[in-house]
Amino acid sequence: MGREDFAAITTRENKNMELKAIHTRFRAYQLGEPGSSFSYFADNHFTLIEAKLTARSIESLAEEMRICAKTEIDTLHITSWDMDHCNLRELKEILATLMPKRIEYPGYDHDSENAKNCLSEIISYQSSRRKAALRMLAQRIDPPYIEGLNKSDEIGYSDLIFHPKEIFPNSNDNSTVKVFRGGMFNVASLGDIEHPNIGAMLRRSRAFKNEIDVLILAHHGSKNAINSKNFFQAVKPSLVICSSDYDNQYGHPHDEVKTALHELGTRIFTTKTGDVVIESIPNHRKEYSIKNYISNSDKLSSRDQYISKKFRLLSMNSDTLRARQNPGFKGLK
């Protein structure tokens, strides 16, 4: 499976997990047009989230890869077949120049020409890589795949895939939901999900409720059941990220979403002004910084610093950890 993936379903107690020092970076790219593009780097593994690469983002991505000492990406993770997540022309450029060793693509069928052509391009890329005896796996993230994953809800450094556990009528609700946990801070990617049942499933997960440092707003921060005060209150992300184009023609994030987060004291960082960069602070165990840049410059529009949830959780003693994960726990007798 490449980097280990798990389905977050069971509630086994974490044992003997030690805090690791891992240089970790996350970047949200300003595209200059509607759409999303992010990257997550941890333990020398570089994941590009979404098949989007624009004239405005290409230099930022090249810079990010130089910082991470990478010439190729390890994983291309695509949450949705919509063109603002996977654009055929940009997908071709990513495959030709960045040469991912693994592609995680949406696990639902879509009748758009873009979706059909993108899937065909991915399968063709896999075939050509294998003919050249090069490592490559194109993995469809669908309900059978998730059902076949090892089950875990433990604190750890393995990624978790939550959805699609079933196929919904609305294609937005078939987006892949994944938590990237390979580094010292965790990032939750929600794609375009909107359905309240998916939100309820995520709120029931111990891992999702306790471990999310960075939450990428669902569907670019539009008003829906996922981007609600109840959901944010349950998940308690340290901060949220919203991808919005420079002109912000769709008004993302929605005013009610901004109000809900403000009332909870959770900061929003958007790509409207420029890229957002999050990086672990040496010794890469406890704290990470976030910087929101002004487009095409080294100037900052804002910055902040946080303590990772992984550090807090793994620094707890066993009884405190059990009480945190199981409210009402009074200690072992």
Secondary structure, DSSP 8 states (H G I E B T S, - for coil): --S-EEE--------S-------EEEEE---SSS---EEEEETTEEEEESB---TTTHHHHHHHHHHTT-SS-SEEE---SSTTTB-HHHHHHHHHHH--SEEEEESS---SHHHHHHHHHHHHHHHHHHHTT---EEEEE-HHHHHTSEE--SSSSSEEEEE-SS--SSGGGGS-EEEE-SSSS-EEE-TT---HHHHHHHHH-HHHHHH-SEEE-GGGG-SSSSSSHHHHHHH--SEEEE---TT-TT-SS-HHHHHHHHHHT-EEEESSSS-EEEEE-TTTSSEEEEEEE-TTSS-EEEEEEEE-HHHHHHTS-HHHHHHHHSTT-----
